[in-house]
């Protein structure tokens, strides 16, 4: 029974990835075909003694989610409101005044990673050069308890 269940699960994953339609987004560098999203959630209200890094969130997460379904990736990208980003004048100040609590890694069909992270009140590009505000509605998509 266990063997049949394993074969079914592996087959389902392979079928999902084989028939997943990539999400196409226009970017400065051209088109990106996102086929996978890896989400790490650390906790919006967690207090830390020092600023944590994106890699700290990736290794010390409370919730980890991998999204392979093209429809769900499209919904995630819509939730991120990438068109709302504005350029930051002082990148260093923005970087150090926003403690990462959520990291979202998007992978294209070539395996290239594009990263966004969120503090409690802002969503930023990996290098903190682009930013826009977020609210409780955004945060609620990544929290399963209150």
C-alpha positions as CSV (number, residue, x, y, z in Angstrom):
1,X,0.0,0.0,0.0
2,X,2.8,2.4,0.9
3,X,4.5,1.7,-2.4
4,X,1.4,2.4,-4.4
5,X,0.9,5.7,-2.5
6,X,4.5,6.7,-3.2
7,X,4.1,5.9,-6.9
8,X,0.8,7.9,-7.0
9,X,2.4,11.0,-5.3
10,X,5.5,10.9,-7.5
11,X,3.3,10.5,-10.6
12,X,1.1,13.4,-9.5
13,X,4.1,15.7,-9.0
14,X,5.6,14.7,-12.4
15,X,2.3,15.2,-14.2
16,X,1.8,18.6,-12.5
17,X,5.3,19.9,-13.5
18,X,5.1,18.3,-16.9
19,X,1.9,20.1,-17.9
20,X,2.4,23.3,-15.9
21,X,2.1,26.3,-18.1
22,X,4.9,28.8,-17.3
23,X,4.0,32.3,-16.2
24,X,5.5,35.0,-18.4
25,X,6.3,38.4,-16.9
26,X,8.0,41.2,-18.8
27,X,11.1,42.4,-16.9
28,X,13.9,44.8,-17.6
29,X,16.0,42.0,-18.9
30,X,13.3,40.5,-21.1
31,X,10.7,37.8,-20.4
32,X,10.7,35.6,-17.3
33,X,8.9,32.3,-17.3
34,X,8.3,31.5,-13.7
35,X,7.7,27.8,-13.1
36,X,8.3,27.6,-9.3
37,X,7.9,29.7,-6.2
38,X,9.7,28.9,-2.9
39,X,8.2,30.9,0.0
40,X,9.8,31.1,3.5
41,X,7.8,32.7,6.3
42,X,9.6,33.6,9.6
43,X,6.8,35.4,11.4
44,X,5.5,39.0,11.2
45,X,5.7,39.6,15.0
46,X,8.9,37.8,15.9
47,X,11.3,40.0,17.9
48,X,15.0,39.6,17.2
49,X,18.1,41.0,18.9
50,X,19.8,41.7,15.6
51,X,18.7,42.1,12.0
52,X,18.2,38.8,10.3
53,X,19.3,38.1,6.7
54,X,17.4,36.6,3.8
55,X,19.4,33.4,4.3
56,X,18.4,33.4,8.0
57,X,14.7,33.4,7.0
58,X,15.4,30.6,4.4
59,X,17.0,28.4,7.1
60,X,15.0,29.3,10.2
61,X,11.5,29.6,8.7
62,X,8.2,28.7,10.5
63,X,6.4,28.0,7.3
64,X,7.9,26.8,4.0
65,X,5.9,26.5,0.8
66,X,6.8,25.3,-2.7
67,X,4.4,26.3,-5.4
68,X,4.6,24.5,-8.8
69,X,1.1,25.2,-10.2
70,X,1.2,27.9,-12.8
71,X,-2.2,29.3,-11.7
72,X,-1.1,29.6,-8.1
73,X,2.2,31.2,-9.2
74,X,0.2,33.7,-11.2
75,X,-2.0,34.5,-8.2
76,X,1.1,35.0,-6.0
77,X,2.7,37.4,-8.6
78,X,-0.6,39.3,-8.7
79,X,-0.5,39.5,-4.9
80,X,3.0,40.9,-5.0
81,X,1.8,43.9,-7.0
82,X,5.2,44.2,-8.8
83,X,3.9,47.2,-10.8
84,X,3.6,49.2,-7.6
85,X,7.3,49.1,-6.9
86,X,9.1,52.5,-6.7
87,X,12.9,53.0,-6.9
88,X,14.6,53.7,-3.7
89,X,17.0,56.7,-3.4
90,X,18.9,55.4,-0.3
91,X,19.2,51.7,-0.8
92,X,21.4,51.1,2.3
93,X,18.9,52.9,4.6
94,X,16.0,50.9,3.1
95,X,17.9,47.6,3.5
96,X,18.8,48.1,7.1
97,X,15.5,49.6,8.2
98,X,13.5,46.6,7.0
99,X,13.9,43.4,8.8
100,X,13.0,40.4,6.5
101,X,10.1,38.3,7.7
102,X,9.1,36.7,4.4
103,X,11.3,35.6,1.5
104,X,9.8,34.7,-1.9
105,X,12.1,33.1,-4.5
106,X,10.7,32.8,-8.0
107,X,12.5,30.5,-10.4
108,X,12.2,30.7,-14.2
109,X,12.4,27.8,-16.6
110,X,16.2,28.1,-16.7
111,X,16.5,27.9,-12.9
112,X,17.4,31.6,-12.5
113,X,16.1,32.9,-9.2
114,X,14.4,36.3,-8.6
115,X,13.9,37.2,-4.9
116,X,11.6,39.5,-3.1
117,X,11.3,39.9,0.6
118,X,8.9,41.5,3.0
119,X,9.3,43.3,6.3
120,X,6.2,43.9,8.4
121,X,5.3,47.0,6.3
122,X,7.1,46.8,3.0
123,X,7.9,44.4,0.1
124,X,11.3,44.9,-1.4
125,X,13.4,43.5,-4.2
126,X,16.4,41.4,-3.1
127,X,18.8,44.3,-3.4
128,X,16.3,46.7,-1.7
129,X,16.4,49.0,-4.7
130,X,12.6,48.6,-5.3
131,X,10.0,48.9,-2.6
132,X,6.2,49.3,-2.0
133,X,4.1,49.2,1.1
134,X,2.1,46.2,2.2
135,X,-0.8,45.8,4.7
136,X,-2.6,43.3,6.9
137,X,-4.4,41.9,3.9
138,X,-1.1,41.0,2.2
139,X,0.3,39.6,5.5
140,X,-2.8,37.5,6.1
141,X,-2.0,35.4,3.0
142,X,1.1,34.0,4.7
143,X,-0.2,33.6,8.3
144,X,-2.4,30.6,9.3
145,X,-3.1,31.6,12.9
146,X,-3.9,34.8,14.7
